[in-house]
Amino acid sequence: MKIIVDIGACDHPDKMVRGAIEAANEYRGYDIVVVGDEAFIESVTGKNVPANFFVEHAPDIINNNDVPTRAIRNKPDSSLVRAINILKTSDDAVGLVSGGSTGAVLTGATLMIGRIKGVHRPVLASLMPTAIDGKLVCVADTGANVDSTAEFLAQFAVMADIYVKALFGIENPAIGLLSVGTEEHKGDERSRATYALLKELPLNFKGNMEARDALTGNYDVIVCDGFDGNVLVKSVEGTAKMVMSEIKKAMFSSFKSKMGALLLKKSLKKLKGKMDYHSYGGAAFLGVKKLVVKTHGSSNEVSTKASIRNIIRMYEHNILDSIRDGMAREPEQSENCGE
């Protein structure tokens, strides 16, 4: 079985290549196929590569300035289009990891691979750390759909529930609906309609939640519109960077603080690792017919390897079949809600 890694248009393609090599060394049962400029990839890898590491030459890229639908159609030799074509046409292709343009990755996956039957809109599901050691929370959606209906949000909850079960082995994930208050009547009309739908689904729905509770560890899944989810995740990432920067400045502000930092070195290193979003891998694009992970544009070795690991976990837990089953059991919605 093979996993495709698209390195086109990311910030650090060399780091993604090295991360792919690390994954190939660890996951010997899978072939890792890196798609991009062959000469560049070979300049990073040299001649000594694992037997399960392969290169697919694709000299062109789709960048953030390209219009996704037009670029997918007009750039057949781009790394992303080549990677998606391999994923689509190869029966033994498990999934795709891409650090390229988010819009192009999501558009390409939706148009070229297609949605699972019954899925109104695929959802981008990101992971964040929580106050409970070792526990992550999944935020769905974080940018795939910025104007969602209540029906879309209800499906996001179903798919994220399946994802969390597969990835972390949580039997009954706690699901919260992001809102401006915890009471059932809080939020706009869409929030209230979504609340009503989630109450009727066979999920462990805990009701509305506020953004300040996102990292408490009380929730396994946070359901929200892609606009709100994107703001939430980036706000958390920005806050984490600021806090770590302030801690570092405080550590070196005086002789006494430096001595204290030495005593706390191990704990501070653990905290830094916990707040590093690279270690959790990219966001899974749930609802399309193959496994796709959109990793950060600034991905390094750690996030690339983690994204590949998440693809393997989803594949080995048959998440695509679980989503198909979940969609088949869903009550019929309006014929136009997926258009």
Secondary structure, 3 states (H helix, E strand, C coil): CEEEEECCCCCCHHHHHHHHHHHHHHCCCCEEEEEECHHHHHHHHCCCCCCCEEEEECCECCCCCCCHHHHHHHCCCEHHHHHHHHHHHCCCEEEEEECCCHHHHHHHHHHHHCECCCCCCCEEEEEEECCCCCCEEEEECCCCCCCCCHHHHHHHHHHHHHHHHHHHCCCCCEEEEECCCCCCCCCCHHHHHHHHHHHHCCCEEEEEECHHHCCCCCCCEEECCHHHHHHHHHHHHHHHHHHHHHHHHHHCCCHHHHHHHHHCHHHHHHHHHHHCHHHHCCEEEECECCEEEECCCCCCHHHHHHHHHHHHHHHHCCHHHHHHHHHHHCCCCCCCCCC
